[in-house]
């Protein structure tokens, strides 16, 4: 076997390991992060007791929201670790810390045992989860971009999207199964803890996958340097803005589909909770294969073209999908729900493929994490709230489609603004010493 062929075999093997580590790790991160939302109604009176159940739920959801606020800080923290001490080091740290925080939430004593300290501990652990989530996507996409061959970079970049989608779906499925196989009293007493404790074996699996990825070489330099995030902003302000724009549309559309639609179907349109829960799970799992298919497609015709096709498609179908959901047919609702969520795949894979290429290697993790988390805070966690507000203010149950239209237009502007000169070399391009004029697809 020639040395060149041996090097190619090694690169392909490492790229597959990076995709597995990124996909599995993102699945665990999103599983741990979203379980809290699915059991919030159950745990609200356990940690925030009071005479008003609505106030208890709002307090529980406020704790959920704080995790989004600290995500940019987590991106800076783990970005620094990843840029200065290696991608694998940072990604192992994110998944271990996230798993530990989730496990501890599952073991927390409630207000009945330790009083107000229970709520304080819950908030502290939720903040840890937010910090870890802030460092996840930036690291996973960076690791994959730097190990994937250029001819298949978008296919490999689809792994975090698949993992994130399956993380939401798995969390929903585990909670639904617990509700199905326990009485309401059992669910309140101990059943809510099980989904959090499931993170233990999942974390072990992710740790195994991530430790198989080769540690990237880190240049040892004792010269005082600015923080990587500061350098990323100084060198690539366009990169930060464009990454935030890509993240804004990717997360705005994702959170409308995966979190708001179930609220809309039950709370606004009056569909029964049980069928909606199972439809949501089925849609999430059925939509996952669209990501690698879009990755293959983008590697053939260009990632920007695929992104624009997805964006234009969203503009065309968002309002008709909302209208179709209101007709009253669960079958039709399931079909159009799947269409809406599946159309997110080209936007997701394009976002994950393009973001790492907007920054130099030594500040890439920090730059991606900063820009991505700005988009998450603006249009991700806020999407269900904005959609609900639009329905209330306009009186139009289809008004959330206008939110989708706005984020899609902003995302389209970001995609169109990306120039060939904005793109840095990654993967085999970087190994070959190419720094300019890399393929703009």
C-alpha positions in Angstrom: 0.0 0.0 0.0 1.4 3.4 -1.0 2.0 6.1 1.6 -0.6 8.3 -0.2 -3.2 5.6 -0.2 -2.5 4.8 3.5 -2.9 8.5 4.4 -6.3 8.6 2.6 -7.5 5.5 4.4 -6.5 7.1 7.7 -8.2 10.3 6.8 -11.5 8.5 5.9 -11.4 6.4 9.0 -10.8 9.5 11.2 -13.6 11.4 9.4 -16.1 8.6 10.1 -15.0 8.5 13.7 -15.4 12.3 13.9 -18.9 12.1 12.4 -19.9 9.3 14.8 -18.5 11.2 17.8 -20.2 14.4 16.7 -23.5 12.8 15.9 -23.7 10.6 19.0 -22.4 13.4 21.3 -25.0 15.9 19.9 -27.7 13.3 20.4 -26.8 13.0 24.0 -26.5 16.7 24.5 -29.9 17.5 23.0 -31.5 14.5 24.8 -30.2 15.8 28.2 -31.1 19.4 27.4 -34.7 18.7 26.2 -35.8 16.1 28.8 -36.3 18.9 31.2 -38.9 20.5 28.9 -40.8 17.3 28.5 -41.2 16.7 32.2 -41.6 20.3 33.3 -45.3 20.0 34.0 -44.6 17.0 36.3 -41.7 18.6 38.2 -43.2 22.1 38.6 -45.0 21.5 41.9 -42.1 19.4 43.2 -39.6 22.2 43.0 -41.8 25.3 43.0 -44.8 24.3 45.2 -47.6 26.8 45.7 -51.3 27.4 45.4 -51.1 28.4 41.7 -50.0 25.6 39.4 -49.6 28.1 36.5 -47.1 30.1 38.6 -45.2 26.9 39.4 -45.0 25.9 35.8 -43.9 29.4 34.8 -41.1 29.2 37.4 -40.0 25.8 36.0 -40.0 27.1 32.5 -38.0 30.2 33.6 -35.3 27.9 34.8 -35.5 26.1 31.4 -35.0 29.5 29.7 -31.9 30.5 31.8 -30.0 27.7 30.1 -30.3 29.5 26.8 -29.0 32.8 28.3 -25.7 31.2 29.3 -25.1 29.4 26.0 -22.9 32.1 24.5 -20.7 32.0 27.6 -20.4 28.2 27.2 -19.4 28.7 23.6 -16.6 31.1 24.7 -15.5 28.8 27.5 -15.4 25.5 25.5 -14.2 27.4 22.4 -11.2 28.6 24.3 -10.5 25.1 25.6 -10.9 23.6 22.1 -8.8 26.2 20.3 -6.0 26.1 22.9 -6.0 22.5 24.1 -7.6 20.5 21.2 -11.1 19.8 19.9 -11.3 16.3 21.4 -10.5 17.6 24.9 -13.3 20.2 24.8 -15.8 17.8 23.3 -15.1 15.2 25.9 -15.6 17.9 28.6 -18.9 19.0 27.2 -20.5 15.6 27.1 -19.1 14.5 30.6 -20.3 17.7 32.2 -23.7 17.6 30.5 -24.2 13.9 31.5 -23.2 14.6 35.1 -25.5 17.6 35.4 -28.4 15.6 33.9 -27.8 12.7 36.3 -27.7 14.9 39.3 -31.0 16.5 38.3 -32.4 13.0 38.3 -31.1 12.5 41.8 -32.1 15.9 43.3 -34.2 16.0 46.4 -37.4 18.0 46.0 -38.8 21.0 47.9 -40.5 18.6 50.3 -37.1 17.3 51.4 -34.8 20.4 51.5 -37.0 23.3 50.9 -36.0 26.2 48.6 -32.5 24.8 48.2 -34.0 22.2 45.8 -34.9 25.0 43.3 -31.5 26.6 43.7 -29.7 23.4 42.9 -32.0 22.7 40.0 -31.2 26.2 38.6 -27.5 25.6 39.1 -27.5 22.3 37.2 -29.6 23.8 34.4 -27.0 26.5 34.0 -24.3 23.9 33.7 -26.4 22.2 31.0 -26.7 25.5 29.2 -22.9 26.1 29.3 -22.3 22.6 27.9 -24.8 23.0 25.1 -23.2 26.2 24.2 -19.9 24.4 23.4 -21.4 21.4 21.6 -22.4 22.3 18.1 -19.3 24.6 17.6 -17.0 21.8 18.6 -18.7 19.0 16.7 -19.0 20.9 13.4 -15.4 22.1 13.7 -14.0 18.6 14.4 -15.9 17.1 11.5 -14.9 19.9 9.1 -11.2 19.5 9.9 -11.2 15.7 9.4 -13.8 15.3 6.5 -12.6 15.0 2.9 -13.7 18.0 0.8 -15.6 15.9 -1.7 -17.9 14.6 1.1 -17.7 17.4 3.6 -21.5 18.2 3.7 -22.4 14.5 4.1 -20.2 14.3 7.1 -21.4 17.7 8.3 -25.0 16.3 8.5 -24.0 14.2 11.5 -24.7 16.8 14.2 -28.1 17.6 12.6 -29.0 13.9 12.7 -27.9 13.7 16.3 -29.7 16.8 17.4 -33.0 15.7 15.8 -32.7 12.2 17.3 -31.9 13.7 20.7 -35.2 15.6 20.7 -37.0 12.5 19.5 -35.4 10.1 22.0 -36.1 12.4 24.9 -39.8 12.7 23.8 -40.0 8.9 23.4 -38.5 8.1 26.8 -40.8 10.5 28.6 -43.9 9.3 26.6 -43.0 5.6 27.5 -42.7 6.6 31.2 -46.0 8.3 31.2 -47.6 5.3 29.4 -46.2 2.7 31.9 -46.6 4.5 35.2 -49.6 5.9 37.0 -49.8 9.7 37.5 -48.8 9.1 41.2 -45.7 7.0 40.2 -44.7 9.5 37.6 -44.8 12.3 40.2 -43.0 10.2 42.8 -40.1 8.7 40.9 -41.0 8.2 37.2 -39.8 11.7 36.2 -36.3 10.8 37.4 -35.8 7.9 34.9 -35.3 10.0 31.8 -32.6 12.0 33.4 -30.8 8.9 34.6 -30.9 7.4 31.1 -28.2 9.9 30.4 -25.7 7.7 32.3 -25.3 4.9 29.6 -25.7 7.5 26.8 -22.9 9.5 28.2 -20.7 6.5 28.4 -21.4 5.7 24.8 -20.6 9.2 23.7 -17.4 9.3 25.8 -16.3 6.1 24.0 -17.0 7.6 20.6 -15.2 10.8 21.3 -12.1 9.2 22.8 -11.7 7.3 19.5 -11.2 10.5 17.6 -7.5 11.4 17.2 -6.4 14.4 19.3 -5.6 17.3 17.0 -2.1 18.7 17.4 -1.9 21.9 19.4 0.9 24.4 18.8 2.6 25.1 22.1 3.2 28.8 22.3 3.9 30.7 25.5 3.6 34.1 23.9 0.7 36.0 25.4 -2.2 36.0 23.0 -5.7 37.4 23.1 -8.6 35.1 23.9 -9.5 33.0 20.8 -13.0 34.5 20.7 -11.5 38.0 20.7 -9.2 37.0 17.8 -12.1 35.4 15.9 -14.1 38.7 16.1 -11.1 40.8 15.2 -10.1 38.7 12.2 -13.5 37.6 10.9 -16.3 39.9 12.0 -18.1 38.9 8.8 -17.7 35.3 9.8 -19.4 35.9 13.2 -22.3 37.8 11.5 -22.8 35.3 8.8 -22.6 32.4 11.3 -25.2 34.1 13.4 -27.4 34.5 10.3 -27.1 30.9 9.4 -27.8 29.8 13.0 -30.8 32.1 13.2 -32.6 30.5 10.3 -31.5 26.9 11.2 -32.7 27.2 14.8 -35.7 29.4 14.2 -37.2 26.8 11.8 -36.1 23.9 13.9 -37.6 25.1 17.1 -40.9 26.1 15.4 -41.1 22.5 14.1 -39.8 20.5 17.0 -41.1 22.5 20.0 -43.9 24.9 19.0 -45.9 22.8 16.6 -47.0 20.3 19.4 -48.0 23.3 21.5 -49.9 24.7 18.6 -51.7 21.5 17.7 -52.9 20.9 21.3 -53.3 24.4 22.8 -54.5 26.4 19.7 -56.1 23.8 17.4 -57.4 21.5 20.1 -56.1 18.2 19.0 -55.8 15.5 21.7 -52.5 15.3 23.5 -51.9 11.6 23.1 -52.0 11.4 19.3 -50.1 14.7 18.9 -47.3 13.3 21.1 -46.9 10.2 19.0 -47.2 12.1 15.7 -44.4 14.4 16.9 -42.1 11.5 17.8 -42.8 9.8 14.5 -42.1 13.0 12.5 -38.9 13.6 14.3 -37.6 10.1 13.6 -38.8 10.0 10.0 -37.2 13.3 9.3 -33.7 12.3 10.4 -32.7 10.4 7.2 -33.3 13.6 5.1 -30.1 15.2 6.6 -27.6 12.7 5.1 -29.5 12.7 1.8 -29.3 16.5 1.6 -25.6 16.2 2.5 -25.0 13.9 -0.5 -27.0 16.2 -2.7 -25.1 19.3 -1.6 -21.7 17.6 -2.2 -22.8 17.1 -5.8 -24.5 20.4 -6.7 -23.1 22.8 -4.1 -24.0 23.5 -0.5 -25.2 27.1 -1.1 -27.6 25.9 -3.9 -29.1 23.3 -1.6 -29.5 25.8 1.2 -31.3 28.3 -1.1 -33.6 25.5 -2.4 -34.6 24.7 1.2 -35.0 28.4 2.1 -37.2 29.1 -0.9 -39.2 26.0 -0.1 -39.9 27.2 3.4 -41.2 30.5 2.1 -43.6 28.7 -0.2 -45.0 26.1 2.2 -44.9 27.7 5.7 -48.4 29.3 5.5 -50.1 26.5 3.6 -48.7 24.0 6.2 -50.3 26.0 9.0 -53.6 26.2 7.1 -53.6 22.4 6.4 -53.1 21.7 10.1 -56.3 23.5 10.9 -58.5 21.4 8.7 -59.0 18.9 11.4 -57.4 15.7 10.0 -54.7 14.1 12.0 -53.5 12.2 9.0 -53.1 15.4 6.9 -51.5 17.1 9.9 -48.9 14.4 10.2 -48.1 14.6 6.5 -47.7 18.4 6.4 -45.8 18.3 9.8 -43.3 15.9 8.3 -42.9 18.1 5.1 -42.2 21.1 7.3 -39.6 19.5 9.5 -38.0 17.5 6.7 -37.4 20.8 4.7 -35.2 21.9 7.6 -32.6 19.3 6.5 -31.0 21.3 3.7 -30.7 24.3 5.9 -29.2 22.4 8.8 -26.5 20.6 6.7 -25.6 23.8 4.9 -25.2 25.6 8.2 -23.0 23.0 9.7 -20.9 22.7 6.6 -20.4 26.4 6.0 -19.9 27.8 9.6 -16.4 26.2 10.3 -15.1 27.5 6.9 -15.7 31.1 7.9 -12.9 31.1 10.5 -9.1 30.4 10.7 -8.2 27.1 12.2 -6.7 28.5 15.5 -9.9 30.4 16.4 -12.4 28.2 14.5 -14.1 26.6 17.5 -14.6 29.9 19.3 -15.8 31.8 16.2 -18.4 29.1 15.3 -19.6 28.7 18.9 -20.0 32.5 19.3 -21.9 33.1 16.1 -24.0 29.9 16.4 -25.1 30.7 20.0 -26.1 34.3 19.1 -28.5 32.8 16.5 -29.8 30.2 19.1 -30.6 32.9 21.7 -32.3 35.2 19.2 -34.4 32.8 17.2 -34.1 29.3 18.9 -35.3 29.3 22.4 -37.5 32.3 21.8 -39.3 30.8 18.8 -42.2 29.1 20.7 -42.7 32.3 22.8 -42.7 34.6 19.7 -45.1 32.2 17.8 -47.5 32.1 20.7 -47.4 35.9 21.0 -48.1 36.3 17.3 -51.2 34.2 17.6 -52.4 36.2 20.6 -51.7 39.6 19.1 -53.0 39.0 15.5 -55.8 36.6 16.3 -54.6 34.5 13.3 -53.7 30.9 14.3 -51.5 30.8 11.2 -49.4 33.8 12.3 -46.3 31.7 13.3 -45.7 31.3 9.5 -44.8 35.0 9.5 -42.0 34.4 12.0 -40.7 31.6 9.8 -40.8 33.9 6.8 -38.7 36.6 8.6 -36.0 34.2 9.7 -35.9 32.6 6.3 -35.4 35.9 4.6 -32.6 36.8 7.1 -31.0 33.3 6.5 -31.3 33.8 2.7 -29.4 37.1 3.0 -26.7 35.4 5.0 -26.3 32.6 2.4 -26.2 35.0 -0.5 -23.6 37.2 1.3 -21.1 34.4 1.7 -18.2 35.0 -0.8 -15.5 32.6 -1.9 -13.0 34.8 -0.1 -14.9 34.3 3.2 -14.2 30.5 3.1 -11.1 29.0 4.8 -9.5 25.6 4.0 -10.6 22.6 6.0 -9.9 18.9 5.9 -7.7 17.6 3.1 -7.5 21.2 1.7 -5.8 22.3 4.9 -3.6 19.2 4.9 -2.5 20.1 1.3 -1.7 23.6 2.3 -4.5 25.3 0.5 -5.6 28.5 2.1 -7.3 30.5 -0.6 -9.6 29.9 -3.4 -11.2 26.8 -1.9 -14.3 25.5 -3.5 -17.2 27.8 -2.7 -19.9 25.1 -2.8 
